[in-house]
């Protein structure tokens, strides 16, 4: 891809259009009441947009394996941060009831 | 004898004609670019963790104050947020195109796309500035002057301030990253105009591009989490 300027241009335009359409879609879906699914849908769309940017705009699709591994490692670590912090918070029912202002 | 061999070894690459942008510790421009890209990603991983701490704080308080966050979110302007999302996506496209212009040895196109990226980044910051001004006017800034007119917010003022604190910290640090990015892009535009970049060497463009796209990704998550969580109940 990176060695063929014509195909790079097509990819860039395609990702740009995808991101624009997904932005419109996420705004449209947010206005419909889907209950708890609203949050899920908006996050799925955001992850899809982020993946498109990372793979095409940031060239990870054509990067070396060690670079790709670094990228994946970064997000895995973020997952650990969020997962284990929530694991702690959400398993302390009594504590949450005493949060100031709750 | 040993020192002579050493000198010869050192002198050899200097005697040959090599690319002016190739640093001595690298064998080739390709190896240099891969090293720089990996190093830039290492930095971006620290940025993921930096913003990650804020996102984690958001996730915790969103779970604790679920309804309040949705109510407070009504006071953010979805239209302005959506326009800014589109503006940033456009700036990511022009950033990617400036690198492509370098690959095609089009010096003026590199500069043009960098200037477009700067203009779009500036547009984002101006719109963000108007949004901030509205928040100050409506007394939605957390602190002693937090006094929103909306009774729905007044009733849960303490928890709503947590939402607006996260809003200002996350969008503020995001905006700071954009200001730094615009500074880097200006420097690149000058260097590109002077003919520093072509298809053989454009590593600074590539690394700044990675940074710029990363900042775009942060916004891709901030927009729905801050602006859209209460949209269906408006």
Interface residues (C-beta under 8 A of the other chain):
Chain A: X2 X5 X8 X9 X12 X13 X15 X16 X19 X20 X23 X24 X26 X27 X30 X31 X32 X33 X34 X38 X39 X42 X43 X45 X46 X49 X50 X53 X54 X56 X57 X58 X59 X63 X64 X66 X67 X70 X71 X73 X74 X75 X77 X78 X81 X82 X85 X86 X89 X90 X96 X99 X100 X101 X102
Chain B: X34 X37 X38 X41 X42 X44 X45 X48 X49 X52 X53 X55 X56 X59 X60 X63 X64 X65 X78 X82 X85 X86 X89 X90 X92 X93 X95 X96 X97 X100 X103 X104 X156 X158 X159 X162 X206 X209 X210 X213 X214 X216 X217 X220 X221 X223 X224 X225 X228 X229 X231 X232 X233 X234
